[in-house]
């Protein structure tokens, strides 16, 4: 305890902020969340008042609340597993790990803090669930808090084994897939009575008690290397958030790639440098379950949105933009690595334009499947399955070109000029940095957006989309020679 007290005194002495600054930051964050919810609530409320069109697939809007809350809870647990359920800061790992202090006494307050964060986040998710399904507020909040805290305790029990817990990542991918299953099987949304919720809360409390005792006993067995790795991850995440560096944030949460069988990609015949690049990108994607899950989640989000009984074309377009670009980014890990370390590409006997063309092979092929599935479900809703599927297939090169444009963007240092907003101050050129890539998708897929808004896919829009796809591919490939 003396070492913890000394650390706290040194932190307070060197801290430049005050409790007033912390209160102001929390107030600005909460105000930003409230404004964002209000901005989204108005169009969703208007969409709910609009009559739904006849469609073969219908999903109860209450299921959207259940799926969203379950996915948010799985994201919370997955984030805890990535940064470590018990993690130290870099200064704490340097001071505490070599000391002879009792390990359980040092790490127990850290675990209690993790439990507090999990309980607060679970309570917020439970509040949304209770409001969306009209369930008892107090019991629902308590049950969600107990569930999230028990999940963190289970992660702590797994931490001394020095093996990554994959079940949180599996939940992140499985929850949207379950939503897709509910689309094809119309089941009424669950409504739990007060007595049943109390029984669930009691069961979760017992589970939390047993897992919490096991987690406290497991603290002395956590390896120093895991604590140091968690400290580095936490430091990278903090730096990425302060610098608004999305790439560094993604790399900090990246797990080591799993090796696949030597013959798992034997169908890829490497003959020539362009096929070598395509084979390397395909191998990287096959060895990254996170990116494969990202594509599946993106497709599931569009399927769920287009299958709601209350259908809004504007909301569908917005979800299609975000989900499509997210799926495209999952296929562009190879170009992002090549932009950071271009030594391998420079050794190949290819020009810059042909290298970029080779980098487009995998994203175009993957998005041909994903984009076709996304637009096909919209076409099924509109009654023009073939037309919308063809529109998605033709627009796949645009998603690939947008992902490549974002992957090869320059690493810029954001300027010191900030713009005050209700959600805090942001650099003036942040939109230019983060908008590189998605801007091409928004403008080059205008025929697709028009088709979704009008619920019709004419041959004129299909031809216009083909022209936009060819133009976007040409612009991205030949942008390599410009400075």
C-alpha positions, 0 to 999 in steps of 0.5 A, spaced: 500 500 500 505 504 501 508 503 494 501 505 491 500 511 496 507 514 493 505 513 486 498 517 487 502 522 490 507 523 485 501 523 480 498 528 483 504 532 484 506 532 476 499 533 474 497 539 470 489 538 470 484 540 475 478 536 478 474 542 474 478 540 467 475 533 468 468 535 470 468 540 464 471 534 459 465 529 462 460 535 461 462 536 454 462 529 452 455 527 455 453 534 452 455 531 445 452 524 446 445 528 448 446 532 441 448 526 437 442 522 440 437 528 438 440 529 431 439 521 430 432 521 434 428 526 429 429 522 422 428 516 426 422 518 429 419 521 422 421 514 419 417 510 424 411 515 422 411 513 415 407 507 413 412 501 411 412 498 404 410 491 403 416 486 403 418 479 403 422 480 409 420 484 415 424 485 422 420 488 428 424 495 430 424 492 437 429 487 435 433 492 433 434 495 440 436 488 442 441 487 437 444 494 438 444 493 445 447 486 445 452 488 440 454 494 444 455 490 450 460 485 446 464 491 443 465 493 450 467 486 453 472 485 446 475 492 448 476 490 455 480 483 452 484 487 447 487 492 452 487 487 458 482 486 463 487 487 468 492 492 465 497 497 468 500 504 465 507 504 463 509 508 469 506 503 474 509 497 470 516 500 471 515 501 478 511 496 480 513 490 477 520 489 479 518 491 486 517 486 492 510 488 494 504 484 494 501 483 487 494 482 489 494 488 493 497 492 487 492 489 482 486 489 486 484 496 485 486 496 478 481 490 477 476 494 481 476 500 477 475 495 471 469 493 474 466 500 475 467 502 468 464 495 466 458 496 470 457 503 468 457 502 461 453 496 462 448 500 466 447 505 460 446 499 455 441 497 460 437 503 460 437 504 453 434 496 453 429 498 458 427 504 454 426 501 447 423 495 450 419 498 455 421 493 461 423 495 468 428 500 468 432 498 475 432 491 474 434 491 467 440 496 468 442 492 474 442 486 470 446 489 464 451 491 469 452 485 473 452 481 466 458 486 463 462 485 470 461 478 470 464 478 463 470 482 465 471 477 471 471 471 466 476 475 462 481 475 468 480 468 469 483 467 462 488 472 463 494 468 467 493 462 462 497 467 457 492 465 451 488 470 448 480 470 449 477 469 442 470 469 445 469 476 445 471 477 438 466 471 436 460 475 440 462 481 436 461 477 429 455 473 431 450 478 434 449 481 427 449 474 424 443 472 429 440 479 427 440 476 419 437 470 422 431 473 425 430 477 418 428 470 415 425 467 421 419 473 424 420 472 431 416 477 436 421 481 440 422 478 447 418 482 453 421 479 460 416 480 466 419 483 472 419 477 476 423 473 471 428 479 470 429 479 478 430 471 477 435 473 472 439 478 476 439 474 482 443 468 477 447 474 474 449 476 481 451 469 483 455 468 477 459 475 478 460 473 486 463 466 484 467 469 478 469 475 482 472 471 487 476 467 482 479 473 479 481 476 485 485 469 487 488 469 479 491 476 480 498 473 483 498 469 477 498 474 472 505 474 468 509 480 468 509 480 460 502 480 460 501 486 464 507 490 460 504 488 454 497 491 456 501 497 458 504 498 451 497 497 448 494 502 453 499 507 451 498 506 444 491 507 445 491 514 449 496 517 444 492 515 438 486 518 441 489 524 443 492 525 436 486 522 432 490 517 429 485 511 427 490 507 424 494 507 430 488 506 434 487 500 429 494 497 430 494 498 438 488 493 438 491 488 433 492 481 435 497 477 432 495 474 426 494 466 426 498 462 421 494 458 416 496 451 413 501 451 408 496 449 403 490 453 405 491 458 399 494 453 394 489 455 389 493 462 388 498 461 383 503 466 383 506 467 376 508 474 376 509 480 380 502 483 380 499 476 382 504 476 387 502 482 390 494 479 390 497 473 393 500 476 399 494 481 400 489 475 400 494 471 405 494 477 409 486 477 409 485 470 410 490 470 416 486 476 420 479 473 422 478 480 425 477 483 418 473 477 415 468 479 421 468 486 419 466 484 412 460 480 415 458 485 420 458 490 415 453 486 410 449 484 416 448 491 418 445 493 411 441 486 411 438 488 418 437 496 416 433 494 409 429 488 413 426 493 418 418 493 417 419 501 418 423 502 412 427 509 411 431 510 404 435 515 407 437 511 413 439 505 408 443 510 404 447 512 410 448 505 413 450 503 406 455 508 406 458 506 413 458 499 412 460 499 405 466 503 406 468 499 413 468 492 409 472 495 404 477 498 409 477 491 411 480 488 405 485 494 404 490 492 410 495 490 405 496 497 401 496 500 408 502 496 410 505 498 403 504 505 404 508 505 411 513 500 409 514 501 401 520 497 401 517 490 398 513 494 393 519 498 390 523 491 389 518 489 384 519 490 377 512 494 377 511 501 376 507 505 381 500 505 377 501 497 376 502 496 383 496 500 385 492 496 380 495 490 383 493 492 390 486 493 387 485 486 385 483 483 392 479 489 394 475 489 388 474 481 388 471 481 396 467 487 395 464 484 389 461 479 393 459 484 399 457 489 395 452 485 391 449 482 397 448 489 400 444 491 394 441 485 393 437 485 400 435 492 398 433 490 391 429 484 394 425 489 399 424 494 392 422 488 388 428 488 383 433 483 386 436 482 379 437 490 378 440 492 384 444 486 385 447 488 378 448 495 381 452 493 387 456 488 382 458 494 378 459 499 384 464 494 387 470 497 384 468 504 387 469 501 394 476 498 392 478 504 389 476 508 395 479 503 400 485 504 396 485 512 396 484 512 404 490 507 405 495 511 400 493 517 404 499 521 406 501 521 414 499 528 416 500 532 422 494 535 424 494 543 425 494 547 431 488 550 429 481 548 432 474 548 431 470 549 437 464 544 437 459 541 442 463 535 442 469 538 444 475 542 440 477 538 433 483 540 428 480 544 422 483 539 417 481 533 421 475 532 416 480 533 410 484 527 413 479 522 415 475 524 409 480 521 404 477 515 401 470 515 403 469 522 399 470 518 393 465 512 395 460 518 396 461 521 389 462 515 385 456 511 387 451 517 386 447 512 381 447 507 387 444 512 392 439 515 387 437 507 385 436 506 393 432 513 394 427 511 388 427 504 390 428 502 382 434 500 378 434 502 371 439 501 366 440 508 365 443 508 372 446 502 371 450 505 365 452 511 369 454 507 375 459 503 370 462 509 368 463 512 375 466 505 377 471 506 371 473 513 372 474 512 380 479 506 378 482 510 373 483 516 378 486 512 383 491 508 379 494 514 376 494 518 382 500 514 384 505 519 379 502 525 382 505 529 388 
